[in-house]
Amino acid sequence: MPPKIRDLIRDLKTAGFVDRGGKGSHRNFTHLRRAKVTLSGRLGDDAKPYQVRDVRKAIEEVKE
């Protein structure tokens, strides 16, 4: 079962990302180390595979 959008947002915030807001169902997250991620969808929606991949990649970038 894929994670929910709310789970990805929680992971991003735990890693130090800040929600800059967005338009409609889009949310833009940034980190001080210049990493950026955009997520679309409602909180209860299942995350798409590319969204999970992008979030994991962004979190790994800021850990280095």
N, CA, C and O atoms as a MOPAC input file, in Angstrom:
PM7 MOZYME 1SCF
protein

 N      0.84300 1    -1.17400 1     0.00000 1
 C      0.00000 1     0.00000 1     0.00000 1
 C      0.89600 1     1.24700 1     0.00000 1
 O      1.77200 1     1.37000 1     0.85600 1
 N      0.69300 1     2.15300 1    -0.92700 1
 C      1.54500 1     3.35200 1    -0.99600 1
 C      1.27900 1     4.29100 1     0.17800 1
 O      0.18400 1     4.29500 1     0.74100 1
 N      2.28300 1     5.08200 1     0.54200 1
 C      2.07000 1     6.05200 1     1.62200 1
 C      1.11400 1     7.15100 1     1.17300 1
 O      0.89000 1     7.35100 1    -0.02100 1
 N      0.56900 1     7.84000 1     2.12600 1
 C     -0.31700 1     8.96900 1     1.84600 1
 C      0.51100 1    10.24200 1     1.69200 1
 O      1.65600 1    10.31300 1     2.14000 1
 N     -0.08100 1    11.23200 1     1.05800 1
 C      0.58200 1    12.52600 1     0.89500 1
 C      0.95300 1    13.09400 1     2.26400 1
 O      2.02500 1    13.67800 1     2.42400 1
 N      0.07100 1    12.92400 1     3.25300 1
 C      0.35300 1    13.45900 1     4.59500 1
 C      1.60900 1    12.82400 1     5.19900 1
 O      2.32700 1    13.47900 1     5.95500 1
 N      1.88200 1    11.54800 1     4.87000 1
 C      3.08600 1    10.88800 1     5.36900 1
 C      4.34200 1    11.49600 1     4.75200 1
 O      5.34700 1    11.68900 1     5.43700 1
 N      4.28000 1    11.79800 1     3.45500 1
 C      5.42700 1    12.42200 1     2.79500 1
 C      5.69200 1    13.81600 1     3.36500 1
 O      6.84300 1    14.20400 1     3.56300 1
 N      4.62300 1    14.56100 1     3.62500 1
 C      4.76800 1    15.90300 1     4.20000 1
 C      5.39700 1    15.81200 1     5.58500 1
 O      6.26900 1    16.61000 1     5.92800 1
 N      4.95800 1    14.84000 1     6.37900 1
 C      5.52600 1    14.64400 1     7.71200 1
 C      7.02900 1    14.34600 1     7.61700 1
 O      7.82200 1    14.89400 1     8.38300 1
 N      7.41300 1    13.47800 1     6.67800 1
 C      8.82200 1    13.13400 1     6.50300 1
 C      9.64700 1    14.35900 1     6.09700 1
 O     10.75900 1    14.55600 1     6.58700 1
 N      9.09400 1    15.17600 1     5.20100 1
 C      9.79900 1    16.38400 1     4.77400 1
 C      9.99200 1    17.36300 1     5.92900 1
 O     11.07800 1    17.91400 1     6.10800 1
 N      8.94800 1    17.57400 1     6.70000 1
 C      9.04400 1    18.51300 1     7.82300 1
 C     10.01800 1    18.00400 1     8.88200 1
 O     10.73300 1    18.79500 1     9.49700 1
 N     10.05100 1    16.68800 1     9.09800 1
 C     10.99400 1    16.10400 1    10.04600 1
 C     12.42800 1    16.32700 1     9.59000 1
 O     13.32400 1    16.51500 1    10.41200 1
 N     12.64300 1    16.30700 1     8.27300 1
 C     13.99100 1    16.50500 1     7.71200 1
 C     14.38200 1    17.97900 1     7.64800 1
 O     15.50100 1    18.29500 1     7.24300 1
 N     13.48700 1    18.88700 1     8.03700 1
 C     13.82800 1    20.30700 1     8.07300 1
 C     13.31200 1    21.12200 1     6.90700 1
 O     13.70600 1    22.27700 1     6.74700 1
 N     12.44800 1    20.55700 1     6.09200 1
 C     11.87700 1    21.29900 1     4.97000 1
 C     10.76300 1    22.20800 1     5.48100 1
 O     10.10500 1    21.91200 1     6.47900 1
 N     10.56900 1    23.32300 1     4.77400 1
 C      9.54900 1    24.30700 1     5.13900 1
 C      8.55000 1    24.41000 1     3.99200 1
 O      8.93400 1    24.46200 1     2.82300 1
 N      7.27200 1    24.43800 1     4.33800 1
 C      6.21000 1    24.56500 1     3.34200 1
 C      6.07700 1    26.03100 1     2.94100 1
 O      5.71800 1    26.86900 1     3.76700 1
 N      6.36500 1    26.34600 1     1.67400 1
 C      6.25300 1    27.71700 1     1.17700 1
 C      4.84800 1    28.01300 1     0.67900 1
 O      4.57600 1    29.13100 1     0.24200 1
 N      3.96500 1    27.05100 1     0.73500 1
 C      2.63000 1    27.23300 1     0.20700 1
 C      2.57600 1    26.79600 1    -1.23900 1
 O      3.52000 1    26.19200 1    -1.74900 1
 N      1.48900 1    27.09300 1    -1.89000 1
 C      1.33600 1    26.70600 1    -3.28000 1
 C     -0.02400 1    27.11800 1    -3.77600 1
 O     -0.76600 1    27.81100 1    -3.08000 1
 N     -0.35100 1    26.70100 1    -4.96200 1
 C     -1.60900 1    27.06500 1    -5.57500 1
 C     -2.45300 1    25.80500 1    -5.74800 1
 O     -1.98900 1    24.80900 1    -6.30400 1
 N     -3.66700 1    25.85500 1    -5.27700 1
 C     -4.53400 1    24.68300 1    -5.38200 1
 C     -4.05200 1    23.57800 1    -4.46300 1
 O     -3.81900 1    23.80700 1    -3.27600 1
 N     -3.90200 1    22.38100 1    -5.00800 1
 C     -3.48500 1    21.24500 1    -4.20000 1
 C     -1.96900 1    21.07100 1    -4.19100 1
 O     -1.47300 1    20.06200 1    -3.69000 1
 N     -1.22700 1    22.02700 1    -4.73100 1
 C      0.22800 1    21.92700 1    -4.78600 1
 C      0.86100 1    22.56600 1    -3.54900 1
 O      0.42500 1    23.61200 1    -3.06900 1
 N      1.89700 1    21.90200 1    -3.05500 1
 C      2.65400 1    22.42300 1    -1.91700 1
 C      4.12600 1    22.41900 1    -2.29100 1
 O      4.64100 1    21.42300 1    -2.79900 1
 N      4.80200 1    23.52800 1    -2.04000 1
 C      6.22600 1    23.66000 1    -2.35500 1
 C      7.01800 1    23.63500 1    -1.06100 1
 O      6.77000 1    24.42900 1    -0.15400 1
 N      7.96400 1    22.72500 1    -0.98200 1
 C      8.80900 1    22.60100 1     0.19700 1
 C     10.24500 1    22.95100 1    -0.17600 1
 O     10.74700 1    22.53300 1    -1.21900 1
 N     10.89500 1    23.72000 1     0.68600 1
 C     12.29200 1    24.07400 1     0.46200 1
 C     13.09400 1    23.77200 1     1.72100 1
 O     12.54700 1    23.65100 1     2.81700 1
 N     14.38900 1    23.65700 1     1.53500 1
 C     15.31300 1    23.40900 1     2.63900 1
 C     16.43900 1    24.42700 1     2.53100 1
 O     16.70600 1    24.94600 1     1.44700 1
 N     17.09000 1    24.71100 1     3.63100 1
 C     18.18600 1    25.68800 1     3.62900 1
 C     19.31600 1    25.27700 1     2.69800 1
 O     20.04500 1    26.14000 1     2.21000 1
 N     19.47900 1    24.00800 1     2.44200 1
 C     20.54100 1    23.52600 1     1.55100 1
 C     20.09800 1    23.53800 1     0.09000 1
 O     20.67100 1    22.82500 1    -0.73400 1
 N     19.10400 1    24.32400 1    -0.23400 1
 C     18.63800 1    24.55700 1    -1.60200 1
 C     17.86700 1    23.40600 1    -2.24300 1
 O     17.60900 1    23.43500 1    -3.44600 1
 N     17.50000 1    22.40800 1    -1.47100 1
 C     16.68200 1    21.32600 1    -2.02300 1
 C     15.23200 1    21.80400 1    -2.12200 1
 O     14.74500 1    22.51100 1    -1.23900 1
 N     14.54800 1    21.41500 1    -3.19700 1
 C     13.15900 1    21.80300 1    -3.40400 1
 C     12.34900 1    20.58400 1    -3.82600 1
 O     12.83700 1    19.72700 1    -4.56200 1
 N     11.10000 1    20.51600 1    -3.34900 1
 C     10.18200 1    19.44500 1    -3.72800 1
 C      8.79300 1    20.04900 1    -3.84100 1
 O      8.39900 1    20.86600 1    -3.00900 1
 N      8.04900 1    19.65300 1    -4.86400 1
 C      6.66100 1    20.05300 1    -5.01300 1
 C      5.79600 1    18.80900 1    -4.94400 1
 O      6.03400 1    17.84100 1    -5.66600 1
 N      4.78800 1    18.83300 1    -4.07300 1
 C      3.84300 1    17.73300 1    -3.95700 1
 C      2.46200 1    18.22100 1    -4.35000 1
 O      2.06900 1    19.33800 1    -4.01100 1
 N      1.73700 1    17.39000 1    -5.05800 1
 C      0.37200 1    17.72700 1    -5.40600 1
 C     -0.54900 1    16.63400 1    -4.89800 1
 O     -0.15800 1    15.47200 1    -4.79800 1
 N     -1.76300 1    17.01400 1    -4.58200 1
 C     -2.75200 1    16.05900 1    -4.10900 1
 C     -3.26000 1    16.43300 1    -2.73400 1
 O     -2.65200 1    17.22700 1    -2.01600 1
 N     -4.38100 1    15.84600 1    -2.38900 1
 C     -4.95800 1    16.07500 1    -1.06600 1
 C     -4.23100 1    15.21500 1    -0.03900 1
 O     -3.58700 1    14.22800 1    -0.39600 1
 N     -4.33200 1    15.58500 1     1.22700 1
 C     -3.60500 1    14.90000 1     2.28900 1
 C     -3.89700 1    13.40500 1     2.34800 1
 O     -2.99300 1    12.62000 1     2.63400 1
 N     -5.11900 1    12.99600 1     2.08900 1
 C     -5.50100 1    11.59500 1     2.18900 1
 C     -5.27400 1    10.78200 1     0.92900 1
 O     -5.53300 1     9.57900 1     0.92000 1
 N     -4.79400 1    11.41200 1    -0.13500 1
 C     -4.54600 1    10.69300 1    -1.39500 1
 C     -3.31700 1     9.81000 1    -1.27100 1
 O     -2.38800 1    10.11600 1    -0.52400 1
 N     -3.32500 1     8.70700 1    -2.01700 1
 C     -2.13300 1     7.87400 1    -2.10600 1
 C     -1.07100 1     8.61700 1    -2.90500 1
 O     -1.36600 1     9.26500 1    -3.90900 1
 N      0.16400 1     8.51000 1    -2.44100 1
 C      1.27100 1     9.15800 1    -3.14400 1
 C      1.63500 1     8.34900 1    -4.38400 1
 O      1.60800 1     7.11800 1    -4.36500 1
 N      1.96800 1     9.04000 1    -5.43700 1
 C      2.41800 1     8.39500 1    -6.67100 1
 C      3.87400 1     7.94900 1    -6.48300 1
 O      4.60300 1     8.53200 1    -5.68100 1
 N      4.29300 1     6.91900 1    -7.22100 1
 C      5.68000 1     6.44100 1    -7.08300 1
 C      6.72000 1     7.53700 1    -7.32100 1
 O      7.73900 1     7.57400 1    -6.63100 1
 N      6.48000 1     8.42700 1    -8.28300 1
 C      7.45800 1     9.48900 1    -8.54000 1
 C      7.52900 1    10.47300 1    -7.37700 1
 O      8.58800 1    11.04800 1    -7.12200 1
 N      6.41000 1    10.67800 1    -6.66300 1
 C      6.42100 1    11.57900 1    -5.52000 1
 C      7.24800 1    10.98400 1    -4.38000 1
 O      8.02900 1    11.68400 1    -3.73600 1
 N      7.06700 1     9.69300 1    -4.14000 1
 C      7.83800 1     9.02100 1    -3.09500 1
 C      9.32600 1     9.08700 1    -3.43300 1
 O     10.15200 1     9.36700 1    -2.56500 1
 N      9.66400 1     8.82800 1    -4.69600 1
 C     11.05700 1     8.86600 1    -5.13900 1
 C     11.64700 1    10.26700 1    -4.96500 1
 O     12.76600 1    10.41000 1    -4.47300 1
 N     10.90900 1    11.29200 1    -5.36200 1
 C     11.40200 1    12.66800 1    -5.25900 1
 C     11.62600 1    13.09300 1    -3.80500 1
 O     12.60900 1    13.76300 1    -3.49200 1
 N     10.70900 1    12.70000 1    -2.92600 1
 C     10.84200 1    13.05900 1    -1.51100 1
 C     12.05200 1    12.36300 1    -0.90900 1
 O     12.83600 1    12.99300 1    -0.19900 1
 N     12.21700 1    11.07100 1    -1.18000 1
 C     13.36200 1    10.34000 1    -0.63300 1
 C     14.67800 1    10.91200 1    -1.14900 1
 O     15.65000 1    11.01900 1    -0.40200 1
 N     14.70400 1    11.27700 1    -2.41700 1
 C     15.91900 1    11.84900 1    -3.01300 1
 C     16.25300 1    13.19200 1    -2.35800 1
 O     17.41200 1    13.45400 1    -2.03700 1
 N     15.24400 1    14.03900 1    -2.15900 1
 C     15.46500 1    15.35700 1    -1.54600 1
 C     15.95200 1    15.21300 1    -0.11500 1
 O     16.83000 1    15.96300 1     0.31200 1
 N     15.40500 1    14.27200 1     0.63000 1
 C     15.83000 1    14.06900 1     2.01400 1
 C     17.26600 1    13.57800 1     2.04900 1
 O     18.04200 1    14.01200 1     2.90000 1
 N     17.63300 1    12.69100 1     1.15300 1
 C     19.01300 1    12.20500 1     1.09200 1
 C     19.98900 1    13.33300 1     0.74000 1
 O     21.10500 1    13.37500 1     1.25800 1
 N     19.57000 1    14.23700 1    -0.13400 1
 C     20.42800 1    15.36300 1    -0.52400 1
 C     20.77600 1    16.25400 1     0.66100 1
 O     21.90700 1    16.73000 1     0.76800 1
 N     19.83200 1    16.48000 1     1.53600 1
 C     20.09200 1    17.39200 1     2.65100 1
 C     20.82500 1    16.69300 1     3.79500 1
 O     21.38600 1    17.36600 1     4.66000 1
 N     20.83300 1    15.37200 1     3.81900 1
 C     21.56400 1    14.65200 1     4.85700 1
 C     23.06500 1    14.66000 1     4.61800 1
 O     23.84200 1    14.52100 1     5.56200 1
 N     23.48100 1    14.82200 1     3.37000 1
 C     24.90300 1    14.74300 1     3.03400 1
 C     25.69300 1    15.90600 1     3.52400 1
 O     26.90300 1    15.96500 1     3.30800 1

